[in-house]
Amino acid sequence: MRIVPFFVSTLVTGGLIFALQNKWPKLPRVGAFLSPQQGFWQNAEPSDENFSADLSLPGVKGKTTVYIDERLVPHVFAQHEEDAYYAQGYLHAKFRLWQMEFQTLAAAGRLSEKLWYDPNILRLDREHRRLGMVYGAENAVKEMEKDARSKAYFDAYTAGVNAYIDRISEADLPLEYKLLGYKPEHWSNLKTALFLKMMSKDLAGYERDLEYTNQRKAFSLADMRELYPELSDSSKPIIPAATLFAAAGIVPVKPTSADSLYFRDTTLRSDSELIMPVEQNKPIRANGSNSWAVAGSRTASGAPILCNDPHLTLSLPSIWFEMQLHTPTMNVYGATFPGSPSVIIGFNEHIAFGFTNAMRDVKDYYEIRFRDASKKEYWYNGQWKASDLRIEEIKIGGGETFYDTVAYSVWGPVMYDAGFSNDVTANRAIAVQWLAHQPSNEGAMWFQLDRAKNYDEFYAAIRDYVCPGQNMLFAGRNGEIALWQQGRFPARWDGQGLYVMPGDDSSYRWQGYIPQSENPFVRNPAEGFIQSANQRPVSGSYPYFIPGNYITPRGITIHEQLSRLNRVTPQMMMALQNNTFSSLAQDAVPLMLRYIDTTLLSDRELDCLRLLRRWDYRATAESQATAIYQATMDSLETMILGDEMARVGKPSVYPDEQTLVELLLRDSASRFVDDIRTPETEPLALQMTRAFQRACSVVPADTEWWQFKNTTIYHLLRESMMPLAHKGIKVGGWSNTPNAITHKHGPSWRMIVEMSSPVTAYGIYPGGQSGNPGSRFYDNFTNDWAAGRYYTLWMMQASEARDPRVKWTITINPA
């Protein structure tokens, strides 16, 4: 039992929340929280907790048996399709209820209602509402419920969640409910849609339109193209570079006014003077993933191997929950989302499937002009057009209500206006057009995908998927491998969507979507493998303009490693997922060594230089050189571009490290090297030496990489729940290595599947199956994950009910 550390942690947490709130009326219900009968003591789970149960629940069609193994992984065997999703909803709620609800409250802009008053939380709530998260979820529910099968499955999942909520006692409520003083609401299909929209925001919500627009104060169009190129010098595209593409099926027409209003070499239109909003809540840029598949011709077993490790913000409880679902039409195993039905990344007896983020831009911003402060009308196509005003009521803990009026335009909701941001000029505003607002039924894809038996059924499952854009990877029992970059992508004219666009008329609208059949894809490539690591999917010969937030270095390393390997085994793939080699460092360090002036270095700095010279470019946990290198890169970035960025102000975004290194390798005398704030001319040698000296000053002697980056898995309530975080994990890797672990971000689920007979699979995620901090299953996977170890993923058969790996059994019968 973890009662002692659990007791200490919760007391400290209570104190932290009190310190954050600083007002007696907004304290959590301390009496109830400490109550022996109903408080946090009830959450201290005995090490021999019995999870077995015999349940009779309303809405169930037939008998369902859930076998729970030694790692608390449920294996659901249902006689009816809907019952599998019912059981999944029940189990998600049983082990992750607070997490499920908290994520949907965040998406809906309702955190202020359940937490305490904080201006940052209120702003986040307002931003999610102004982004149209609920609006998009409402459109999704309409689409989800149009299809009879989808509705039946979503309804069954919702009924399962509510069956658990209806049975739970106050004593058994998750710790967070007791600490924050509220109770769970009933689940709904809208909440599932909200969760999926939250994932859309995290995976397709990083764009740089506002920053780029603001940066035109200091940079010409030529500067912007050099600092933020669409094609990297060294990129290894997902689709083989020699691939020939047909002519574009749709050719958008560039507005004649674009060059003068949109691309001109000054800032925004002189009659506008719109100022970009400074404060924005944006997802982490590194939200992405690795995935690759190796054809049977290159594996030791002759069966293809599929690998996937999605990179997300690491959290406790984990975003993933491991499960198996077995019905008359499917037998699927993998990682599931608490809050949504189906297996999201996984395999069945016929195929394996994985995903990486496409990184494509599917969100654009438009400047609009209101008639007056009422926001009732805005100028569009030569006349005043009525806005659709949506009054958002944001309840704040303590009983107050904040009212926010959000205007909806032809482009979408007005996200930034004078009522929201002091940075935005009165009557001028910025509306957002986002593909996630469009009606779509993403869940339907997984209902089909989990049951797919071959490539054709895989393709049929994914082809109507809308948002967020994903690289969808496939490996089949018959030996095939394939990848589609799937989603609905605007067909853009060259440059469209890079900056805030004029919204006075329809000239800058999306003129159509790239036909689905023209999305990038590859099937059974000659080189015998497919790799995807968030890089640009295609070479410059692809006939469409596809701006995006592409990442290059990981793909280079993975491609080079796979090119060398033959007779591939799952163990080799484990090593590649845990690989810490940096191709970027391989390019950057020789550049550093060439230009660092050793005559200016102290003894301590010369010691650091020796570390850098001997480094093998691997960001291992114990490496001291990695800390010196990364601190130098961070400093070099500000040395080279800090002067220009100071002229820009906020919002702004620095170029990628890869771009900076490639720029300096091409032209060491680039005009960006000199610091324009000083009368002297600073050559690269001086700037590089200063960056290195600064790095040596901020990295203490003998500091190992794991200590410097301090990888921490936070509780979802972040700093207010630090006692429940997993801090200072000794692990290597960095954002530009295949093992992309940073301070709070990294491989959230590692999976390797060999499509042999039977299927052999391995996986792990940081965290544990239980959301209860008082359970031994709360974060018990984390140390194994950090060490690069894997668990065998047991695709259980019904005949194995007496297998010693089965520790508990739950039966669910009709009430």
N, C-alpha and C positions, 0 to 999 in steps of 0.2 A: 504494500500500500504506500502511495506517495503522499501520505497525509502531512508529514512534517514540512517538507518544502512547499507543499500546496498551501498549508495554513500560513506560512510566512509570506509566500508570494501574494496571496490574496489580501492579507493585511496591508502589505506595502502598496499594492495596487489601489486599494481603497484610499490610502493616504495620498497617492498620486492624483487620483481623480478629484479628491477634495482640494488639493493644491491647485489643480487646473481650474476648478470651478470657483473656488474662493468665496462661495456664498452658501450659508447654511441651508436656505430653502431648496437649493438644487443638489444637495447631497443625495447619493443613492439611499435606498431604504435600508439603512445600516442595521436596524433591529431585525428586519426580516432576513437580511443577508447573513447575519450571525446566528439566527435561530437554529437550535439543535434539531428541531423537527422539520424545518422547511429550507434552511439556509444552505450555505456552500458546503457544509459538512456532508450533506446528502450526495454531493458530487464526487466525494473521495471514494473511488471505486476499488473494492478489494481485488487483490491480485488473482483470486480464484473466482471472480465474478462469473455467474452462470447466465449466459445470454439465451439459453434455450427457452422456448415458449410454445404454447398451444393456443392459437388465437382463433376467434370467430369474429369476422369483421363484415360490416355491411358493404354491399356492392361487389363482393367477390363472386365470380361465376363458378369456380370449382376449387379443388384442392391445390395449394401451392406449397412446396417444401423448400426451405432455405437451409442449406448446409453452410455453416460458417467455419472456416478453417483456422489454423493456428495463428495466422496473421490477421485475423478478423475480416477476412475477405469473404463476402457472401456469394454463394453459388445458388442461383434461383432456378428452380425447376417448376414450371407452371404448365397446367394442362390447357389453359386458354391464353391467347396472345395478350389480351388486356390485363390479365392477372399478373403477368410478368412486370408490366409497368406499374401496376398497383403496388406490388411488393417492392419494386425499386423506389417508388415514392415513400413508402412506409419506412424502408431502411435508411434512405437518405435523411429523412426527418429524425429517425431514432438516433443516428450517429452524428448528424451535422445540422440540426434544425436552426440554431441561431445563425450560423454562417449563411445558410440559404436565405433566410429572411433579411439579414443585414445587407447582403449584396443587392437584393432587389429594392430595399429601402434607399440605398445609395443611388441606384439607377433612377428611381422615381423622384429623387430630390427630397427625401423625407428624413434625412439624418438628424436635422435640428429637432425634429419632433420627438425622437427617441433618446437623443443625447442631451447635452447641455448647450447653453447658448455660447457660441463662439463665432466671431465674424467670419473666420475662414470656412467653418462648416456651413454657415448660412450662404456664403458666396458659392460654395460647391453645389449646394442644393439649387440655388438660382441658376447656376450655369448648366446643370443637368436638365433643368426644366426648359431653359432657353435653347438648349441644343435639340430639344424635341424628343427626349428619350421616351417619355410616356406616349407622346404622339406616334412615334415609330412603333412602339409596342402595341398600341391599340390597332394600328394598321396591320400588324403581323397577326394578331389574334383573329381578326376578320378573315385573313387568308388561311390561317391554321384551321379554322373551324368550317371553312367551305368544303374541305375534303372529309368525307365521312370516316375514313380510316384514321386520318390524323386526329380528328376530333375525338374519336373513341380512345385512342392511345393517350392523348394529352389529358383527357378527362379522367382516365383510369389513374394516371400518375398523380394528378391533383387529388383524386379521392383517396389514394394511398397516403399522401402527406397528411391530409385532414383526418384520416382515421387515426394516425398516431397523435396528432395534436389534440383530438377529442379525448384520447385516453390518458394523456400525460397529467400527472399530478403536479401541484405547485412545488412539492419537494423535489421532483425529478426534473424540473426545468433546468436547462443548461445554465452554467454559472453566470454567463454574461447577462441573461435576463434578470437574474437576482441582483447582480451588481448595479445594473442600470435602472432597475425598477419598472420593467414593463413585461407584458406577456405576448406570446405569439399570436398573430392574426391567422385566420384561415387562409390556406393557399388558394391560388386560382391560376387559370391558364395565362392570365395577364402577367402574373408574377414570373412564370416561366419565360414569357416573351421579354419581360424586362431584364431578366438575367442574360438572355441571349443578346439583347441590345447592349448590355454592359460589356459583353465580350466583343461586340462589334466596335464599340468605342475604343477598347483597349488595343484591338488588333488593326483597326482601320481608322484610328482617330489621330494619328500623328501626321500633321501636315505643316507646311512652313509658309503658307500664303501671307499671313500677317507679318511675320518676320521679314520675308523677302521684300514685301511692299515697303516696310519701314526702312530697310537697308538701302533702298534706292536713293536715300538722302546722301549716302556716302559712296556708293558704288555705281558705276555705269553698267549698262546691260552687258558689255563685254567682260567687265569684272565679275559680274554675277555668273556668267557662263563659265568663266575660268575657275571660280571658287566652288561652284555648285554644278558640276557637269552632269549631264544625263548619262554619259558613258564613262566608266572608269578606265584608265589606261590598262589595268591589269585584270579586269573582271573575267571570270569564267562563267559564262551564262549557263542557266539551267538546261536550255535547249541547245544541243551542239551547234557551235558557231557556224558550221558549214551548211546548216539547214536552209533550204530554199523556201521562201514564203510566196504565196500567191498575192496578186494585187489586192489592195484593200477593197472589201465589199461595200464600204460606205466611206465617202470622202467629205468630211466636214469643210465648210467654207469659212475662211477667216474673215471677220468683219473688216471692212475698209478703214474703219476708225481705229483699229487695234494699234497701229504703229504710233499714232499721235496721242491716244488716250491711255494706252496700256503699256507700251514698250518704250516710251520716250525716255531720254536719258536724264530726266530730272525726277523729282518725286511725283506725287499724285497730281491730278489735274489742278491747275491753278485756281479754278473756281470751287474746288472741293475743300482743301485743307483738312481733310479727315485725318485724325490722329489715331494710330493703332492702339488698341487697348493693351496695357502693359501686363496685367495679371491674367494669366490663363492657366487653367488646370488641364494639363496634357498628359497622356499616357507616356510611359517610358519609351524612348526611341528604340531601345534594344528589344522590345517585344517582338519576338520572331521565333525561330526554331532551326534545327537541323533535321534533315531527313535524307535518306538515300536507300536505294535498292540495288542489290547485286544479282545479276542473272545467274541461273544455275550453271551456265558454262564456265563461271569463274569461282564457284564455291566448291568446297571439298566434298560436300554431300550430293551435289548436282541439283539441289533445290534452291530456289531464290531466297535471299535474305532481305527483309525490310527492317529499317532502323528509323527511329523517330525520337527526338527529344525537344519538345516545345519549351521555349525560353520565355518565362513570365516572371512577374514579381513573386518572390517566394513568400509564403504566408503560413501561419498557423491559425486555424486549421488549413490544410492544403486545399488548393482549388480542385484537386482530383480525389476520386474515391474509386477504388478498384472493385470490380464486380464481374460475375458471369451471369448471363441471362440465357435460359434454355426453354424453348417452347416447341410445339410441333413444327414451326417454320424457321426457327433460328437456333443457333448455339454459338454465342458470341462472348468474347472475353476482352477486357481491357479497362481503360480509364474512363470514368464517367464524371459528369458535372453534377454535384449536388445542387438541385434546382431545375434539372432538365432530364427528360427520359433518354434512354438509349446508351449504348457504348459509343464514345466519341472518337477515341483512338484505340485500335485494337485489331482483332483477328477473329475469324471463325474457321471452320474446318476446310474452307475452300480458298479464302483470300485473306490478305492482311492489308491494312490501310493506315496511312498517317498523313499529317498536315504540317505545312509551314506557312507562315504569313507571306502573302504575295507582295506586301509593301506598296501596293498601287494606291495612287491618290484617287479617292472616290468622294471627296468632300471639297467643295469650293465655296468661296465667300464673295458676296456682291455688295457694293456700296449702294444704298438707297437713300432717297430724300423724302422725309415726311413733310406734309403740308404745314403741320404745326406740332406743338408739344403733346397734343392728344393722341397722336400716332394712329388716328382713324383712317388717314389716307396717305398714300405715297405716290410719287410720280412714276408712271410707267407707260410706255408707248404713246407719249404725247397727251396724256390725261391723268387726272387724279383717280387712283384706283383704291377702292375700299380695302382696308386691312381686316383680317379676321383676328379680333382681339380675344385672347385667352387669359382670364384672370387666374393666376396661380396663388393658392392659399398655402402658405408655408407655416405650419404650426411649430412653435418653439417650445421646448421643454419649460414648463412653468406656466403655460396657459396663454402666452401671447401668440398673435398671428401676424405674419408679415405678408403683405399683399404685393404681388408683382404682376404687372401687365405685360404680356408678351404678344407682340404683333406678328401674325403670320402673313407672309407675302407669297407671290408666285414662286419665289425661289425657295421658300421655306421659312422657318422661324427667324425673327430678328434677334440675333444673339447678343450683339453689343449695340447699345444706344446710350443716350445721356442719362437715362434712368438707371442704368446698370454700371456704367463705367464713367468715371470723371474724365477719362482720357478722350472720350468721344465727343465730337462737336455736336451742339444742340441741332436737332432736326436732321442730322446726318446719322446714318446707322449702317450696321453690317449684318446682312442676312446670310444664312448658311443653307446650302443645298447639299444634302447627304443621301447617299444611296440607301442607308439604313432606314430612312423615312418611308421608302416605298413598300407597298404590300409585298410580303414574301413569307415563305414557310420553310425556313432553314431546317426545322426539326424533321420535316418529311424526308430529307435526304438520308438522315441516319436510320430512319425506319427501314428504308430500302437497303442502305449500305450494310447494315448489320446482317442482312439476309442474303446478300449478293453471293453468287457462286462462281462468277467468272468476270472477265473484262467487260463484256457487253452489259452485264447487270450492274457492274460498278459504274460504267459510263452513264447508263440510264438513271442511276441514283443521283449522280452529281450534276447533270447537265442543266437543271433548272435552278441551281443554287445562285443566290444573289449577293449577299454581303455578310461578313467581310471577305474580300478576295483571298483565296487560299491556293497554295500548291498542293494538290491532292495526289498522293502517291499510292501506287497499287503494286502488289505482288500476288501472283496466283499459283495455286497448286500445280497447274499445267505448265509452269515455267515462265510465264509472261511477267514483265515488269512494265510500268507505264506511269506517266505523270501528266496531269492537266493543271494549268493555272486557271482556276475556275472562279467565276463571279460575273456580275454584270458590270462592265467597264465602259465609261463614256468614250465615244469616238471623238477625240479632241483634234483641233487644228494645232499646228506647231506652236507650243508655248502656252496653250490654254490651261488655266488653272494654276499657274505658278504664282500669280499675284492676285490681290483683291481686284475683282472685275467690276466695271460699271454695271449697275443694275437698273438704269433708267429705261431700258427697252429690252427687247428680246434678242438683240444681236449676239449677246455673249452666252446664250443658253447652250445646254447640251443638245446637239443636233441629232443624236441617236446613240446607239450602243453598238460596240463591236459585236458582230454576229458570233454566237457561241462557238460555232465550228471554226472560227478564226482565232480563238484564244490559243496561246502557246501550249503545245503539248508534245510529248515524245513517247513512243511505244517501241520497246525492244531495240534500243539503240545498238549500233555496231560495237561500241566500246565496252558493252557488257555491264554498264552501271548507269544509274541516274542519281545526281546529287542536287540538293536544294538547301541553301543556307541563307535565304533572304536577299540574294543578289538579284540584279536585273535579270529577268528571265530569258531575254533574247539579245542577239547582237543588233547592231544598227541597221541591219537589213530588214527588220520587221517593219511592216508598212504603216504602223500607227505610232503616234506620239504617246508615250506611256510614262508620264512623270511618276515618281515614287520615292520612297524613303529607303533606297536600296543599301545593303551592307555587303562589302566585298571580301574582307580577309578570310573569314571562316570557309567560304566556298573554295577559295584558292587552296587552302590546306587540305580540305576534304577531297577535292578533285585530285590533287597530286598524290595523296595517300592511296586512294582507290585505284589510281592508274598503275601503281606499283604492285598491288596485291594480286595474288592468284591462290587458288585452293582456299578460298576465304572461309573462315569459321565464325560462329557467333562470338567466340572469345576475341578474335581479331577486331570485331566490330565494337565490342565492349571497350577495347583499348582505344579505338578511334573516337568513340563518344567521350572518353576521358582524356583525350589528347590535349596537351597544353601548349603546343607549338604555335608561335605567332609568325605568320608570313609577313605581317606588317613590320614587326621588329627586325626580321631578316633584311628588309629593305631599309629601315630607318637607322639601325645602329651603325652600319658602315658610313652613312651620311653624317651621323653625329661624330664619329671618331675622326672623320676627315676634317671637320671644321672646328672642333673643340681645341682651343689654344692652350696647350699644356703649360706654357710659360706663365700663365696667369693663375694656375691652380695651386691651392694649398695642399699640405700633406694629406689631409682628410679627403679632399677632392681627388687627389691622385689615387688614393685607395679605392674610391668609388669608380674611377675610370678603369682600374685594373679589373674590377668585378665585371664591368660592362664588356671589356675586351674578351674575357674568358667565357662569357655567357653563351649558352647554346640555343637561345631564343625560346626556351621552354619556361612557361610561367608556373613552375612547380610551387607547392606551398612553401618550401624551405628556401626558395631562391631569394637572395638579397639583390641581385642585379635587376630583377623585374621591377622592384619598387623604385630603384634609381631610374630605370628606363621610363616607367610610366610617369613619374614626377617630372622628368625632363620633357616628355611629350606635352604634358599639361602646361608647363611653363613656356615651352617653345610656341605653342599656339597663341598665348597672350603676348609673347614678345613680337611675333610676326604680325598679328592682326588686332592686337588690343588697341592700337592707336586709331585704326579705322572704326572699330566697334565703339570706341568712346564717342566718336562723332555721331554714330547711329543712335545710341541709347537703347532703350528697350521698347518693344520686344526685338530680339535679335538672336541669331543662331550661328555658331561657328561652323566652318566647313568640317567635314569628316577628317579624321586623322590621316586616313589613306590619301585623301585629296591633297592635304597639306604636304605630305611626304613626296607624292608624285610631282607636285608643283615645284618643290625645291630641287628634286632630282633633275627635272627638265631645265630649270633656270635658277641657278644659285644667286643670280643678281636680280631676281624678280623685284618689281617696284614695290611689292608688299613687304619686303624685308626691312627696309628703312623705317625708322620710327619718325613719322611726320610731325610729332610733337616737339622734336628737338631740332636745333639748328645744325647739328652734326649729321653726317651720313653714317649709319650703322650697317656694316657689311654682315653677311651671314655668319662669319667666324665669330664676330663679337656677340651677335644675338644668340648663337648656339652656345657659346661659352657661358654667357649670363644665365641662359635657361638651365644649363647643367649645374652651375654653381647654386642656383636657387633650389634645384632638386636636392642637392647634397645637404642643403641647410634644413630642408623640411623632413628628410628621411633620417631618423636617428641611426647611429652606428649599429651594425649587426641586426637591423630590422629585417625580418623575413617577410616574404610577400603576403602570407596569410594574415600576419599581424597588421600590415599596412592597410590592406583592403577591408579587414574586419567583417567578413561575411556573416550576416545576421539574418535569421528568419524571424520576422516580426509577427506578433499577433495582429489580426485584422484591425484592431483598435490602435495599432502603432505604438507610439511612445507612451501612451497612457496605460499600456499593459506590458511594459518592459519585463516585469518579473516572469511573464509567460513566454517570452521570446527565447530563441535558441541563439545565443550570442557567441561571437568569436570562433567560428567553425574553422578548423584547420584544413583548408582545401585550396588547391591551386586554380588555375584558369583565369580567363579575363574575357571581356566582351569580344575580342578579336581572335580568340582561340576556339577550337571546336567545343571544348568544355567551357562554356561561356558563363562562368560564375563570377559575379561582381559582388558589391557590398550587400545588395538585397535582391538580386535578380539572377536567374540562371535556369538550368534544365529542371523544369517542374515535374517531368515524368520521362524516364528513360525506358525505351522499349526496343527489344530486338526479337524478331520473329523469323524463324526458319520454316519455310513452307514444305517441310518433310512430311512423311506419313508414319506416325501422327505428327502434328505440328509441334515444334519445340520453340518455346518462347521464354524470354527473360525480361524482367522489368523492376523498376524501383522509383519511388519519389521521395522527396524530403518531407518528413512529417509522419503521419500515422493515420490509421483509418478512423479513429475516434476524435471528435471535436471537444471532448471533455478533458481539460487539463489535469484532472484527477485520475485519469486512466493511464495504465501502462501502454496503451495503444495510441497515445496522443502524439508523440514524436519519435517513436521507437525505430523508425526507418532511417532517421537522419544520419546517424554515424556511419551506417553501412553505405548510404548514398555518398557521403563525403569521401569515403575510402574507395569509391569506385566499384563497390560490390553490387551484385544483382540477386534477385530472388527468381526461382523458377516459377513461371506462371502456370498454374495447374488448371488445365481445361478438364474439369471433372466430368466423369460419366455417371449416369444415374446408378449404375451397378456398383459404384465405389462408395456407397453410403456408409459402409462400415470401415472405410479407410481410416487409419489412425490420424491422418491429417484433419479429419472432421472432428471438431471439438464441441460444437453446439448445433442444435437443430431447432428451427422455428417452423411450425406448420401454420398455414393460414387457410381457414375454411370459411365458407359462406355463413353469415350470421343467421 
